[in-house]
Amino acid sequence: MKNPIQDWIDSNNEVTDILNKIENSELSPHDQAELAMDKLCALLDLPKMPEDTTRYEDFYEKNGIEECRSVFVENALLKYFHPNEDPRSLIITAIYNVNNMIGVDLDEVVIKEFGEKFTGDCIIGYRGNGIDGEVVFPQKEGKNWVDLGCIAANKIISLDN
């Protein structure tokens, strides 16, 4: 079975060159992932952090895209599901997803955290910076998302209410 992410990397010489240079560097895997995030977001003109999505609002609106997701948020969601994964793999997947306007299903995040029978509304918060983002659930912490240091949040509204 072909790997669509590897095919994407192989089909783009600039992406391949950047990743090869980073991989051959003396940097730690964490620092390599951080550098890949910086360089590839710049090369591909992707929203790196949540505040960067405002630049793309017209594009999202014209294309009927309701959820504007940054690479930071997508990486945090991937890390939530795969906490022990190599940070380089996670960030490349996050970049691929945002570049292709696909991503982690937020309903699956809610199911993982609260179970299949969860019927309330839910806020998923994101805090941190760069590849060190993390997913938090304000209602579990007993605080609002701002007080938890989140820089972005999604509200999931249950249709079962």
N, C-alpha and C positions, 0 to 999 in steps of 0.2 A: 504494500500500500504506500502510495506516495505521501510525503509530508508536505503539505501546502506552504508551511512557513519556510522550510528549506528550499522549496522551489522558488518562492518569492525572493529569498536572499540570493540564490544562484542566478536569478533573472535580472538582478539589478547590480551592475558593476560597482556603483558608488557605495551601495550598502555592503557588498562583499568586501570591498577594499577597507572600509571603516572597521568592519568587524574583524577582519584579519589583523589589522594594525593593533587594535585593542587587545585581541586574544594573544598576540605575540609580545605584548608589553609586560613589564615587571609588576603591574598593578595587581592587587588582590581581586578575587572574583567580585566582591562587593563594589570596589572602585571601578572595575571594568564595566559592570552593569550601569553604574552611575554615569560613566563617560559615554557609554552606548546610548543611554537615554538622552543625554544632552546633544550629542552629535546627530543622532538619527531624527530626533524631533526637529532639529534645525534643518537638516537636509530635506526631510519630507514635509516640512511646514505643518507639523502636528501640534495640537495643544498639549504642552507638557504638564502644566499645572491647571487646576480648576479655573483660576482667574484668566487663563489664556483662551478659554472657550468663547469669551465674549467677542473676540475677533472674528469668529466664524458664525455668528448668529444669523446673518443674512443667508449664508450657504445652507445652514440647517433648516431654516424656514422654507427656502425655495425647494428643498428636497424632501420636505415632510418628515424631518428627523426631530423627534420630540425630546430625546435625551442627548444632551451634549456631554460627552464623556472625555476626560483628559487621560493621557497616558498614566499619570499618577494614580488616578482613581481605578483605572483598569488593572494596573499592577497591584494595587492594594487588594482588589477583589480576587485576583488570581492567587496572591499570597495567602489570603484567607482560606482558600480551598487547598492550597499546596504549600503549607508553611515550611516544609523542609526542602523544597525545590531549590536548585541553584538559582541565585538571583539573576544571572545572565539569561537563563532560559525564560524566566518569568518576564523580564523586561522586553525581550525580543517578542514574546507572545503578545504582551500588552501593546507594543508598537504595531505589530501586525494587525491586531484586532482593531485598534483605533484607525489605522490607515485604511482598513477595509470595512469600516463602519459596522463591525460586529462586536460582540462582547459578552461578558458574563451575564447570565440571566439573574436579575435581582430577586425574582421570586425564588430561585434556587438558594440564594443566600439566606432569605428569610426562612425557608424550609430547613436548611441546615442548622440555623441557629435556634429556631423555635419549634420545629417539628411540623409535620404535615397538617395538623389540625389547627394551626394558628390562624385566627380569623380577625384579629385586630389590625389597626393601622400600625405601621412600623417606620421608624427613621433609621437609616443606615448612615452613620457618620464616617468621615475620613479625616484622619489627622496624621501629621508627620510632614516630611519633605522628601522630594526626589524619590528614590526607590525605597525609602524607609517609611512609606505610608502604611497605615493600618486601618482596619475596619473596626468600628465600635458601634454599640447599640445603646443609645442614650436611655431608653426605658429600662434596660437591665442595670445601668449604672446609677439610675436615679437622678440624673442631671440632664440639662439640655445640651445639645450638641456643641454649642459655642463654649459653654463652661468646661466641656471635655477637651477643648483645644482643637476642635475640628475646623478644617478650612473649607469643607464642603459637606453636603448631605443630600440624600435622596429620601423622599417620603413615599412609602409604598402604601397605597390605599387599598384595603381589602374590599372586594366587591361583595363579600358575604355579610357585611354589616347591615 
